[in-house]
Amino acid sequence: MGNTEVTGVGKHLGWRPERLHEQRESHGLTLEQAGERLRAVAEQAKLKGIPAANPQTLWQHEQGEVYPGPHYRRAYCLLYRATEPDLGFRNALPDEETSFKLTPVKDSLNGAHVLAVERAIHRISPGSTDAGHVALQQRIIDAWKRRHTGGDPHRPVLILVGGYAGSGKTELARFFVQLTGWPLLDKDPLTRPLVEQLLVALGGDPNDRHTELYRERVRPVEYDCLMQSAMANIKCGISTVLSAPFISELTSAAWMQRLSNRAAALGVDVFPVWVRCDEESMREYITFRSAARDAWKLQRWAEYMATIDLDLRPAVPHLVVDNRLGTAVSLADQARQAMGAMYA
């Protein structure tokens, strides 16, 4: 049907570009007006990679000449208050809720912002029996509400948001933080300077994330830094959200048991959250962020995919956020937009 802004991603099943044209016309917007509003909502939502949104690009999207990249798709969903299936970007996932509409902000007294938040948070589902997903959902929603009412009846909580590169875990961890006000410890910005300098000192490539040198000598130090930072927070009774792949850690029952025991001794509850994603979306996210540490993955994608298991799940009771085709991130965007308008 056309080309894609992100090369090598593959076909886009269910792409119906005429729906973008229908949406724009139903909102009474010219291409120029749509472009201006698209940039405005992207800036307001603080999306990375604010789209240029010139009329020619928007027309190419509507005519099916160019498939919109992830930054455009997220901005379109915010602009038209719709989901990706609504806008014809793809087919809906099985049982995916689509076509729900948020009430305009000026009518916010009817609780549209609460509905948006709850729908986004309900993407957290049990990944194993007795995982306690309802408890974490309620903790996050309660913390968000308490930011405006005060008071906290719960014990502190440590959330480990894990998943493969490009799964959307950082976006979702940030969303939890925006709701709750809890601090975020993201492995990459927290440890990257240390990791790069250590790799160079050991005679390696600063962007190496796949060799034995990194796995055996650097990665343990990297995760030790992350977890020591987390322990410093929870020793102060501060609920904390961690974002990292946690592939080895979440699949080690012994590692998780040690962490849970340490946290329990401090009166802290631990919630492992696994972000589920699909290969096509992960490759698209990784390509879009253009990080040097991802170069090896993109250059040897088939080799990289052979090393991971998309059906992998933590070996302990855990929660799952289904972000296949970006569904959870899109709902988080909508909730952020509703909250930002409500509390601006």
Secondary structure, 3 states (H helix, E strand, C coil): CCEECCCCCCCCCCCCCHHHHHHHHHCCCCHHHHHHHHHHHHHHCCCCCCCCCCHHHHHHHHHCCEECCHHHHHHHHHHHCCCCCCCCCCCCCCCCCCCCCCCCHHHHHHCHHHHHHHHHHCCEEECCCCCCHHHHHHHHHHHHHHHHHCCCCCCCEEEEEECCCCCCHHHHHHHHHHHHCCCEEEHHHHHHHHHHHHHHHCCCCCCCCCCHHHHHHHHHHHHHHHHHHHHHHHCCCCCEEEECCCHHHHCCHHHHHHHHHHHHHCCCEEEEEEEECCHHHHHHHHHHHCCHHHHHHHHCHHHHHCCCCCCCCCCCCCEEEECHHHHHHHHHHHHHHHHHHHHC
